[in-house]
Amino acid sequence: GPNSYWIYCTANKVFVTDGTLHHDITPAGGLQTVEVGAWTGCILNGIPVFSNGEDAPFYWDLQTGNKCLTLPGWPAGATCKVIRAMKYHLFALNIFDGGLQQPDTVWWSQGAAPGAIPQTWVPAPNNDAGDMTLADSPGGIVDGLSLRDTFVVYKQFATYMLSYVAGQYVFTQRKLFLTTGLQTSNCVAELNGEHWLFTGNDVIRHDGQNFVSVVQDKVKHDLVQSVDPSKTGMCCVTSRHREQQLWVCIPTQGQPYLNRAYV
């Protein structure tokens, strides 16, 4: 509608502001306290969805007087490190369920009706929810992001592409890059139909087939060496479409928060 908002998260709270008024939309039961950089989120059908890695993922209905609610049909006791969206599906990545960490596991929801949130995550003959495990490479799943008609999943040292095929399998996967992954969550962004990402030792862009480095020599060395090694989870990447810019934001040595952006 006519309203624009910023949503921001603290260690254990969620707020929304229109630039003047601030509203606490933290779920009624409260949230676990998490580290800076633990939050991920996305927009599906205009509805914001969040995960902090410690509580069940939740959404907000855009009413400033209402609190966030747990996603419908989310399995009790389960959490995910990352929540993302592609078309009408939500993707939960790096799962904790049944008392077990499943860092290689991807869940996707049933397709949502237009303007709505998905209603179930449990696969059944009458829905297209599902799951898969990407266990043939080391490290856990770090993040994911849609790229045109596919969903790209980033592990620490490998990259996969998920394609929608409907039918029995719903999504199929293929390995995209054998040795290239992601530094941490929130370190990938889309710009002009390509993904730009900070791998931890390089900044690359790819179109779903080939990748190229976009920083070289002294700039690459300065970027990598400037990151405070105890705060790598704070690093993030964001795109500014109007200015056609990609920002790699880091905390430099000894700094408590993000304080430098490579543009």
Salt bridges, closest charged atoms under 4 A:
ASP24 OD2 - LYS13 NZ 3.71
ASP104 OD1 - LYS155 NZ 2.83
ASP128 OD2 - HIS89 NE2 3.48
ASP136 OD2 - LYS175 NZ 3.61
ASP143 OD1 - ARG84 NE 2.79
ASP149 OD1 - LYS87 NZ 3.19
GLU190 OE1 - HIS241 NE2 3.91
GLU194 OE2 - ARG205 NH1 2.98
ASP202 OD2 - LYS220 NZ 3.55
ASP222 OD2 - ARG260 NH1 3.83
ASP228 OD2 - LYS231 NZ 3.49
GLU243 OE2 - ARG240 NH2 3.14
